[in-house]
Amino acid sequence: MGSTGVQWQGWVVIVALLCAVLLPSEAAATPQPVRDYLLLGGATDEPTPHRSCTPQMLHGPRQTLEIPAPAGGWSGQPQALDVFNVFAGEVMIRHAAREICGNMGDARTRDSRFRAGIGIVIVPPAGSAEPIVVSWATPLKERWGPTLRLGAPSPVQQRDTARLLVRAACLAVALALALSALMGFFSARDRLFLVYVGVCAVFMVWQSVLSGLSGYPEPWFPVDVDSAWWLVGLTACAQAVLLPVLWRLNVGDRHWPRWRRTWAMLSCGLVLAALLVPWMDWTMLGWMADILQAAHITGCAAALLAGVWAWSRGERWAAIGLIAVAPFLLMIVADLARAQWLLAHRVESLQLSTTWLLMMAAYALNQRLGKLREQRDEMRQLADTDSLTGLPNRRAGLRQLGAQIARATDEGTPLVIGFLDIDLFKEINDHHGHETGDAVLVAVAAALRGSVRSREEVFRMGGEEFLLLLPGASRAVAAGRLEQIRRKISEAGTALQVPGLQVTVSIGLAQWRPDQDDLAGLLRRADHAMYGAKRAGRDRVMDGDQLDAGSAA
């Protein structure tokens, strides 16, 4: 009864706990305010990001555009103006008494509602005819002026955000490709992967200055008011790596190796020009921009011709180079045709084309890595394969035997090995010639290969000696299989149809003893059994344990 009472008390406690947990109480039914939150930042007295213009900001040659009000005046609705593809200097936007300045090198000088350009949202009075005045630094070269978009705030800002996403995505892809190549270098130890990482780094810095991301959200690259000089210098550096990469991807480096020095000199010249850029005035900077454009067109044309020539001769790798150069050729044709879409999306087109080139180069690198791995596997296989018989050699045999011993020890399964030696092999060579001796070795190897389940169960240990692994087989089963192999080898020797040739083998059998053997001891017992078979008259299978027992008796 005492025991029963204790059990009832235990059940009462369990039921009470379940009721307390599962049945909502009156207090729990009352909604409680959620107090789980995180507050970052704090109050600020920082003024609006709009900057007032100063004479110092607007110095130098500039161009001005007046955007007139529509017929009948402004509607009174908010108007958004976004100025993008600005490559140098300050942009000034003025309407009535409101005037702002901003530059692409520092996002803090721009309206935060516009992320890829300098923008403003104004609300002109209904019927007002006051124009919007925009001023910017005179472009270095023709068709490199800014693009302006006017419209309702929402679509203008959405398009601006889309441009920022494309520009940032190109940088993110370049960074991911660089990290992937770095991992490839650690895997393959090929310096070409490090070269690719350097190429990605150059393009990332160049894209950052080109797109204005070097100043977003705060300046992290020292562009400041010298953005035109930085852009031209970095463009020269980018061309110094872009053109040789295009040439190499189009297989030009393989078919015209004498041009390597030419491309090296071109790259060195472009880098030297980049170093001289800080000392150039505005006019010389414009000339340098024209020279870089001419070099780009010439280099792309040379890469195209090399790729087409190689492709016409069946060089399938040239397809990678032709695909890589295609976007640049499209931009060149569009520029010559004065296409309007290129003016509106020049930065994005340049970034996407460069990113596409990096992707094609990464594909070529991955193909190279695959070839290196294939070559490594082939070399490893050659190092582990007997050239005459095609069987794994002694090195591979010892490694596989060690693995099988570890497996048998861990799983507690049996392991039997057979050590095989061709009888009187020296006499075969002496009486029938070494060619016949080689044919006997090949025939024995073929018979052994056809008698096992896996290539990793039979090995040529050297000379006329072979090793067989019989994992999972008991001593009795292994002895039966080795006996069958012995007869099969004799039949293989007969099939050679060499007059007077008789091929027999002596096989020593040994079973792994976990508490007594190591690898060398197991092989020694099998070898000892094989010699016991020879002493007993050859052409037989001898069990090493039975031989030891007989010797002890």
ABEGO torsion letter per residue (X at the ends): XAAAAAAAAAAAAAAAAAAAAABBBAAAABBBBBABBBBBEBBBABBBABBBBBAAAABEBBBBBBBBBBBGEBAGBBBBBBBBGBABEBBBBBBEABBBBBBAABAAABBAABAABBBBBBBBBBGBABBBBBBBBBBABBGABBBBBBEBAAAAAAAAAAAAAAAAAAAAAAAAAAAAAAAAAAAAGBAAAAAAAAAAAAAAAAAAAAAGAAAOABBABBAEAAAAAAAAAAAAAAAAAAAAAAAAAAGAAAABAAAAAAAAAAAAAAAAAAAAAAABBAAAAAAAAAAAAAAAAAAAAAAAAAAAAAAAAGBAAAAAAAAAAAAAAAAAAAAAAGBAAAAAAAAAAAAAAAAAAAAAAAAAAAAAAAAAAAAAAAAAAAAABBAAAGBBBAAAAAAAAAAAAAAAAAAGBBBBBBBBBBBGAAAAAAAAEAAAAAAAAAAAAAAAAAABABAAABBBAEEABBBBBBBGBBAAAAAAAAAAAAAAAAAAAAAAGBBGBBBBBBBBBBBBBAAABBAAAAAAAAAAAAAAAAAAGEGBBBBAAAAAAAAAX
